[in-house]
Amino acid sequence: MLAPRTPGAHQEIGLISAALAGIRPAVVGMIAAAAVTVGRTAPQHWLSAVIFAAALVALLRFKVEVIWLIPVAGLPAGCCSR
């Protein structure tokens, strides 16, 4: 690993890590609040539960990247909308 050229850079990295560790719970809370809001206002449909279950299995069991799940999860809604 390369050593930083500025004195005290190691402390700065520690401060940045500590700041990010403190921000992480707030970000998780905001995402959870957004999910609850969308869940309450979105129309409930059985296809939504199927998409959620399939995405959860793909994430946890098959370790599929989220970037692939987002567009694939939108396909049934686009194909089945009236």
For each residue, the residues with C-beta under 8 A, 3 or more apart:
1:
2:
3:
4: 9 10 13
5: 9
6: 9
7:
8: 11 12
9: 4 5 6 12 13
10: 4 13 14
11: 8 14 15
12: 8 9 15 16
13: 4 9 10 16 17
14: 10 11 17 18
15: 11 12 18 19
16: 12 13 19 20
17: 13 14 20 21
18: 14 15 21 22
19: 15 16 22 23
20: 16 17 23 24
21: 17 18 24
22: 18 19 25 26
23: 19 20 26 27
24: 20 21 27 28
25: 22 28 29
26: 22 23 29 30
27: 23 24 30 31
28: 24 25 31 32
29: 25 26 32 33
30: 26 27 33 34
31: 27 28 34 35
32: 28 29 35 36
33: 29 30 36 37
34: 30 31 37 38
35: 31 32 38 39
36: 32 33 39 40
37: 33 34 40 41
38: 34 35 41 42
39: 35 36 42
40: 36 37
41: 37 38
42: 38 39 48
43:
44: 48
45: 48 49
46: 49 50
47: 50 51 76 77 80
48: 42 44 45 51 52
49: 45 46 52 53
50: 46 47 53 54 76
51: 47 48 54 55 73 76 77
52: 48 49 55 56
53: 49 50 56 57
54: 50 51 57 58 73
55: 51 52 58 59 69 73
56: 52 53 59 60
57: 53 54 60 61 62
58: 54 55 61 62 64 69
59: 55 56 62 63 64 66 69
60: 56 57 63
61: 57 58
62: 57 58 59
63: 59 60
64: 58 59 68 69
65: 68 69
66: 59 69 70
67: 70
68: 64 65 71 72
69: 55 58 59 64 65 66 72 73
70: 66 67 73 74
71: 68 74 75
72: 68 69 75
73: 51 54 55 69 70 76 77
74: 70 71 77 78
75: 71 72 78 79
76: 47 50 51 73 79 80
77: 47 51 73 74 80 81
78: 74 75 81
79: 75 76
80: 47 76 77
81: 77 78
82:
